[in-house]
Amino acid sequence: MISAIRFALLLLAAPLALPVSAQKYPEKAVRVVIVFPPGGSNDVVGRIVFQKVSELAGQQFVIDNRGGAAGQIGSEIVAKSPPDGYTVMVQSTTHVANAHLYKKLNYDPLKDFIGITTLARQVGMLVVHPALPVKNGKELIALAKKRPGELVYASAGNGSYVHLSMALMAEMAGIKMVHVPYKGGGPAGTALIAGETQAMLATIGSLFPHIKSKRLRPIGVATEKRVSQFPDVPAIAEFVPGYDFTAWVGSFVPAGTPKAVVDTLNALLGKALADPGVMEKLVAQTLDPMHISPEQFAVRLKSDYDKYQQVVKVSGARVD
């Protein structure tokens, strides 16, 4: 009887025990591939969050920016990496949008990755170069209608949130603007400041330093209501009725990564996102901390995959 009880207890305890490899994970440095160049919101979120993860795990999570092709270059690297938890990806909703903008990808956005968790909700900001003679969204739309096909807007790449958010706004406002894609939010912001382009609708996290220094003029936020960090900046919905388009930054690993490792990473990221210092840094740039389970993320990914299929269709956005 005693042995039977012990056996039953062992059976109950078994699901709680992690494999030895998972118990020790991470045993060495982890490569964090951010699929956009430095300076954009993906980079901002990745560096803030994974610096804390390094402290919590007692191992280095080394940032490796691999920008280009709207995140495809970095994504392909991660998709083809060993599924052992030592290559992690930071990518945005661009990940699912690419499936509908490109005829062929060298990976499957849903099947070749496991989503660990979202890291932050992204809120977009419509900004213009200070030299452009507009003070608000209504004036921008009026100018664009007066000069169709003359105003130029920058994006972080074809199919990026920065591309689709502006294309959708232009479609809903009934205006025509010229799209110029760059290799990430950082280069796109630099180009706008230099006067190469006149406008951009990018995440506030990537624009924050330029807004603060007044090198760019904010004229709208990509939400239905105004945000607390910028109460004087109107919601785009105030001059383009019905507009509401937010996004996220998330973390992924290659398909086939052991569940125990995925759960360990999810727990580490959850602790990092709950850290007061991390929260303060993210919220200050309107990057709302956003931690969910891998199962919840899988549902969100499928939902957003379908959503972006419709957004691409409605916006008329295409790879140039």
N, C-alpha and C positions, 0 to 999 in steps of 0.2 A: 504493500500500500504506500509506504514512504517513497519508494522509487517511482511509483506511478504519479504521485503528487509532484515530485521533483521534475519528472518528465513534462508534466502539464505546465509547470511554471516556466520551464525552459522554452516551451512552445510559445507561451504568452510573451516572453521577453525577446524572443528571436526577432520579431519585426522591428523592435526598437534599436537593435544593434546594427551599427553601420559597418561595412567592410573595412578592413584594416586600412586600405588605401584611402578611403573616404575620411576615416578618423584622422589621418595624418595630413590630409589636403588642407592648404597647399604646402608641399615640401620644398618648393623652389619658386623662383620668380615666375610671375604670370604675365604674359604679354597681353596688353589691352589695345586692340586695334580700333582706333577712331577713324571712321571711314571718310572724314572730311579734314581739310587742313586746319591748322591752329587759328583761333580767333572766332570761330563760329560757335553757336550754342551747343552743338554736340561736344565740341572740344572743352567748352567751359564746364559743362555738366560732368563730363568724363573725368577731367582733372580734379575737380572739387571732390567728387564722390569717391573715386578710387584712391585718392591720397589717404582718405580716412579708412578705406578698406585695408590698405597696406598696414596702417597702424593696428587695426583690429586683428588682422590675420598674422602679423609678425613676419610677413613676407612682402617683397616688393611686387607691386602691380605696375609694370612699366608701360607708359604710354607710347604708342607707335602710330603716328598720324599717317594714314595711307589714303590721301584724297584723290579724287578724279572720277569722271563718268558718273556723277551723282551718287557716289558711294559704291559703285559696282566693283571697282578695283579692290578696295579693302574687303568688301563682302565676299568676293571670290577667294581671296586669301584665307579668310576664316572658314569658309565652307569646305576648303580642301585641307584644312589643318587637322592634326590628330584630335579625335574627340575625347580628350583626357582632362579638360578643364584648365589647361595651361595656355589656351588662346581664347580670349574673350573679345566680343565685338561691342562697340557702342555705335548705334545707328538710330535713325529717326523714322518717322512715318514714310519717309522717302523709300524705305525698304519695301513696303507693299505697293507704293505708287509706281515704282520702276517696272513692276510686272505688267502694267497696263500702258506704259509709255514706250517700251522697247519691244521690238518684234521678238528678240531672243536674248535671254540672259544665260550666263554660263553656270547658273545655279538656280534652284527653286527657292524663292523667299520663304515659303512655308515649310516645305519638306526637308530642306537641307540645314535647318537651324532649329534650336530650341530657345524660346524666349525665356530668359531668367526672370526679368521683371521690367516694368517701365521704371524710369528713374525720375523723370520730371515732366510735368505738363508744360508745353510751350505756348506762349501767347505771342502773336505777331503784332508788329507795329508798322504802320504805313508812314514812311519818312520821305522827305524831299531834300534836294540840295538847297541851301539857303538862298542861292542866286535865282532859283525858280520863283517867278512872281505869283506865288500862291500862299495863302496863310491857313487854309483849311481844305477839307476834303471836297466841299462843293466847288471851290475855286479850281481845284485840280481837275475835277471832272469837266467843268466848263471849259478850261483851257485845252484839255485833251479833245473835246468835241470840236473846238474851234480849229485845232491843229491835228487832225486825225493822222496817225502813223508817223508823227514827228517826235513825240516824247519817247524817251528811251528808259526802260527800267532794267535793273540788274537782278540776277538771281544767283543762288548758290549752285546752279547746275540744272540741266534739263530734268524735269520730274521731281525736283526738290520741293519741299514745302514752300520755299521762297518763290519758286516758279508758279506752282499751282495756286497759291493763295492770291497772287496778283492777277493771274490769268482769269481766275474765277471772279474776282472783284471787277475786272475790266468787262467781262462778259455780262455780269449783272448790271453794271452801270451803263452799258451800251457805248463803250469807248474803245478805240484802237490805239495800242501802244506797241512799241518795238521791244522785243525781249532779247537781252544779251546775257547769256549764261557765263558764269565764272566757275572756277574750280573750288567752290566753297563759299560760305558766308563771309569769312574774313576778307578774301580778295574782292568779293562783291561790294562790301562796305567801303573798302579802300578806294575802289573805282568810283563809287558814288561821291565820296568826299573830294576826290580829285576832279570831279566835274565831267567824268567820262559818260556818266548816265545822270538822269534827273530824279529818279524815284526808285523806291524799293519797298517791298513788304516782307520784312524779315523778323525773326524772333527777337524779342526785346533783349534777351541775354547777349546776343551777338552785337546789338546796336547800342547797348547801354552806355559804354564809354563815350561814344560819339554824340549821343543825345545829351549826356551830362556836360560835355565840352562845347555843346551848341554848334558842332560842325555839321549836324543834321537837324532838320526841323521835323518833329513828330506831328502828324495831323490826324491819326486815327489808330485805334487798337482793333485787332481782328476778332473781337468777341461781341456778343449781343449787348453786353453792358460794359460800362467803363471799369477800369481796374483801379484798385485802391492806391497802387504805387504812382499812378499818373491820373489823378482825378480830373485834371483840367483838359486831358486829351479825350476827345469824343470817341465813342465806339463807331466803327465804320458803318454799323447798322443804322446809325443816326442819319447818314447821308446816302447809304445804299441799303434800303430796307430788306431785311431778311438775311443779311450777311453775318455769318458766324463760322469761323474756321480756325480751330486750334489743333495742335499736334502734340507729339510726345517724343522724348528721347528714351531709348531703351537699351537693354543689355542682352546679348545673345551668346550662345556657344554652338559649336557644330553639332548636327544631329548625331545621335549615338553616344553622346556624353552621358556617363552613368547618372542615374537619378539622384543618388546620394551626393554627388559632386554638385549637381544643379541646385539641390536643396541647400547645400552648404553655402554656395555663392548667393543664393536668394536671401539666406539668413544674414550673411555678412553685409549685403547691400541694404537690407532692412534696417540693420543697426546703424549703418553709416547715414542713411537718409533720416533717421530719427535723432541723430546727433544735433544738438542745438546750434553748434557752429556751422555745420553743413547746411542746415535748414535756413539759417540767417543769410548765408552767402547766396543760396539759390533764390530765396524769396526776394531778396534785394534787387534781383535782376528779372523779376517776374517769371521765374522758373519754379513752379510749384512742385515740391517733393511728391513723388507718386510711386509708392511701393505696393505691388500686388503679387499674388502667388503665380508660379509658372502655369498652373491650370487656368487661372483667370487671364493671364497674358495670352495664352493660346486662343481663348475665346475672343479677346479683343483684337488679336491679329487677323483672325478670319473675318470679323465684323468690319475692320478698317480696310481689309483687302477688297471687300465688296463695295464699301463706301467710296474708296478712291477710284474704283472702276467707273462709278457714276460721275465723280468730280471731274475726272479726265475727259469724259464724254461731254459733260455740260460746259466745261471751260473751253473746250476746243484745243487744249494744250497738246502739243506734239513735240517729239524730239526733232530739233532743227537739223 
